[in-house]
Amino acid sequence: MSNTNTSPSILETRQLECVRDDRLLFSGLSITLAAGEVLQIEGANGSGKTSLLRILCGLRRADAGEVLWQGEEVSGVREDYYANMIYIGHLPCIKGDLTTLENIRSLLDTRSQSVPLDEIDQALAKVGLAGFDDVPAKALSSGQRRRILLAFILLAKARLWIMDEPLTALDVQGVALVESMLLEHREAGGSAIFTTHHGMQLPCEMRSVTLGIQQAGKC
Amino acid sequence: MLKAFYHLLARDLRLAFRLRHELANPLIFFVLVVSLFPLAVTPNAELLQEMAPGVIWVSALLSVLLSLDRLFKQDYEDGSLDQLMLSPNPLVILVLAKVAAHWLLTGLPLVLIAPLLGLFMYVPAEANGVLMLSLLLGTPVLSLVGAIGVSLTVAVNRGGVLLSLIILPLYIPILIFGANAVDVASDGLSVRGQILFLGAVLAMSISLAPLATAVALRITASR
């Protein structure tokens, strides 16, 4: 256990390994993510991108290796980690029977964040959902439902964003919106890890890690 | 932490009241099954009174069992369950909130309607109070213990049979003591022992079942 908080990395993985249905997806994966860094995970379908993200946020257990949040094992600092990290999976986590506003409120409540109404309205306007506060989410298109999540990300003000396919169902303006959100987040000193199949053009330095080149066949 | 409990409880209740037809399902099932017995078996008062505790308790148990599925299913399918697990709040508290909402929506209506069904089945007036009390203590246990089973099977397609196999053996003691309490009360005897047992099981379930459920949910999510 080396608790060196002097390192600038906020998230670090050491020798991560993931096995799924007797298939080795990746092993020996070590990533360091510093504050203000954006990391893209690349790889073919089934190469373990989603599994990696779920391991990073502690939903899935790695078959070997460890994930460190600011130098400490994630499972030991869960509360602090989850207060500073936001994960958006490929599932919408939106309730069709709740309105846009209620959906955002309940997502923020889960994080124990109470945000004033005008701030929520601002975020909704920014993601192009102004005037949709009282519309049940089931009446929205799937792209609009993804935009609710974007508003949630803006309001959560987490330092680390972990996003699985954030561009799913979004139109051209939506993609541009995510890009500008990432850029602003990065300039504010935040970090992000995401996967995407769409081309994402960020006018900033962006690292990428590609999964699934070295492994072919059995483990 | 209390806030998180309250907010999740309020969300689940609000969602349930937006889907009212689903809300009524367990209650309708309970009433229908019990009220069919006098028609199908016999209108004989003595015989019905004899059967009443068992019939009412079995129907209540099955009614809760059938409604368990919705405890985590929707949250699992739309990804909300992941968000709950990524909450800075202890998962145990959130689980307790979800189970509390489930009980308020299924168990409590059963408790309230039970005296009416007691009348159908010729349960004596003094035993009707015991019937309500036994259900009041017993149905929360059904929800709490059921949550463990649901959290283990929520990721399994058509996990209903598996759920019944896991849960029913754990329900048996509640069924025996609950029905027995009403039975004994009908004979005019003291039911202190049975009620105390149900209370003890409830206390144990409230303190232990959410822990087991939280662990089971983490296992389910890590698949």
Interface residues (C-beta under 8 A of the other chain):
Chain A: R54 C57 G58 L59 R60 R61 R78 E79 D80 Y82 A83 M85 I86 Y87 G89 H90 L91 P92 C93 I94 K95 D97 L98 E102 S106 L107 D109 T110 R111 S112
Chain B: K3 A4 H7 L8 R11 R14 L15 R18 L19 Q74 E77 D78 G79 S80 D82 Q83 L84 M85 L86 S87 P88 N89 L94 A221 S222 R223
